[in-house]
Amino acid sequence: MSYEMPKCKITVLKRMLNQDLADEYLDDTGEFELCGKFREGQEIIVEHPFVMPEGFCHGAWADIRGHIVTVAAGANPPWIKQRGTIIVGCTDWVKPVIFKVERI
């Protein structure tokens, strides 16, 4: 018997910039910009939760892939209002991106 996991949709909710933290904690930082890999409202379909979509940020994928697998496998985190959804983010503390992952 074969089991195919549902697809998921990743939506970029928010990009942030913590220039104040970079200025305080990094040497010779210069000015940073918001993450250029994504844009707010961008939607990415994940065909299989173990396979990174083409062009996706490797660092962000490493940070959120476990959550994608969890949602695709049927989990419904009790603290999230919408079933089959989770809100996650990459761990880039200078210019983090917040994503919504939902089972489709």
Salt bridges, closest charged atoms under 4 A:
GLU40 OE1 - ARG15 NE 3.11
GLU43 OE2 - LYS9 NZ 3.49
GLU47 OE1 - LYS7 NZ 3.11
GLU102 OE2 - LYS9 NZ 3.74
GLU102 OE2 - LYS100 NZ 3.69
